[in-house]
Amino acid sequence: SLMLAKAKEEWDQEIVDKQAEKERYLSERVTPLHTSGLSLSQLQDLCRELHEKVEIVDEERYDIEAKCNHNTREIKDLKIKVLDLRGKFKRPPLRRVRVSADAMLRALLGSKHKVSMDLRANLKSVKKEDTEKERPVEVGDWRKNVEAMSGMEGRKKMFDAAKSPTGQ
């Protein structure tokens, strides 16, 4: 909290210093206007003179902005050229290295690792159940079933069959 308070004080002081520098610079560069006691034609001449100065400053600002944009584009192009000149870095083919859990722990922990870890010993043994046990499958003549269900009588039988278990 003390560091934050000190940083805030320095930041505030920096803002005050920048404002004072700005005011000092403007007082040097900009002369105060004395418009009292001037005739209309003198005021118009003063306005024209100020307008010409504003145009000159605006042209300079535009030129500087154009140069800045040109430089940023050039920097971006040069960065792309540098990346292209470097070429593509090919990664070397990595080999698989078989490391046991004990060796991994020994490498990570160093000499502190004394307990050997057999990961397979801690696994549970699971018995496979036969999911395809013999299930009773009703095999009938499909033609009889189709003939029995055909027509309105078949629909009625289906309706009665569905109704009878709920009715009992």
N, C-alpha and C positions, 0 to 999 in steps of 0.2 A: 504493500500500500504506500510505503514511503517512496518507492521508486516511481510509482504511478503519479504521485503528487508532484515529485520533482520534474517528471517528464511533462506534466500539464503546465507547470510554471514556465519551463523552458519554451514550450510550444506557444504559450500566451506571449512571452517576451519576444519570440521570433515574429509573431504577427504584428506586435507593436513596432518592432524594428523595421519590418517591411513597409508598414504604413508611413513611418517617418521618412524612410528613404524615398518612397514614392512622392511624398509632399516636397521634399528637398529637391528632387529631380525636376518636378513640375515647376517649382518656383524659379529654378535656373533657366529652364527652357522656354517657359511661357511667360511673356511679359503681360502685366495686367492691362486691361483695356481701359482707356480713359475716353469715355464717350460724352462726357458732360462738356457743353459749350461748343459742340461741333454742329456745323450746319448740315442740312439734308444731303447735299452733294458730297460732303466729306464723309458722312455716315455711309452713303452708298459706295464710295470708293473703298472705305474700310471693309465693308461687306464683300466687295469683289476681291479684295486682296486676301481676306480670310478664306474665301471660297477657293481661290487659286492654290493657297497653301494646303487646304483640305484635299484638293484633287491630287496634288503632288504626293502627299502622304499616302493617299489611297492607292495611287499607282505603285509606290514603293512597297506597300503592304502586299498588293497583288503579285508583284514580281517575286518578293521573298517567299510568298506562299507557293507560287509555281515552282521555284527552285527547290523548295523543301519537298514538295510532292515528287518532283523528278528524282531527287536524291533518294527518297525512300523506295521508289520503284527500282532504281539502279541497285540499291543495297539488296533488295529482295532478289533481283535477277542474279547478282553476284553470289548470294547464298545458295541459290539453286545450282549455279555452275560449280561451286565448290563441292556440293553434295554429289553432283554428277561425276566430277573428276576423281573423287575418292573411290568411286566404283562400289559395287555391291559386295558386302562382306559375306563370305560363305562360312557358315558354321561348320566346324569339323564334325564328322559323324560320331555320335556318342555311343560308347559301348555299354552294354548292360553289365553291371558288376553285382554278383550275388554276394550279399552281406547278411550274415545272420543277425538276429535281434541282439544277441550278446555282443557281437562285434560293433553294432551300431551304438548300443548303450556305452560300451567301453570307449568308443571314439568321442561320444558326446560328453560323458561324465568323467572320463579319464580313469585314474586309479581308484576313484570312489566306488566304482561299480564292482561289487563282489558277488552279488546274487546272480546266478544264471537263470535265464528266463526261457523256459520251454513253452512257447505259445500253443503248440499243438496239444500239450498235456491238459490244458485248461478247457479245451473244447468239450462240449457235451456230445455224447453219442446219441444219435437219433436213428430210430428204426424206421425203415421204409414200410409203409402200409400199402397193401395191395389195393389200389383204387379200382382195379378192374376185376373185382370178385364176381363170381357168377351171380348175375342178377336174374331174377325170374322175368323172362321176356315172353309175352303172350304172342304167339305166332298163330295167326288164323288166315283163313282164306279171304283175301282182300276183295275178291269178286262178290262174295256174299255180303260183305259189309257195304259195298257200293250199291248193290241192288236193294238192300234193306233201307238205305238212307235216301234213295232216289225218290223224287216226287214229294207230294205234300204229306204222305204218310210218314216218310222218313223225317221230315221236319217236325211232325207231331211227336214222333218217338223221341227225338232229341229233346223237345220241349218237355215231354213227360218225364224223361230220364233226369233232366235237370231239376224238375219240380219235385220229384219223389223224395230225394234225400232231405230236402228242407221240410217236406210235409211230414216225415216220420219222426 
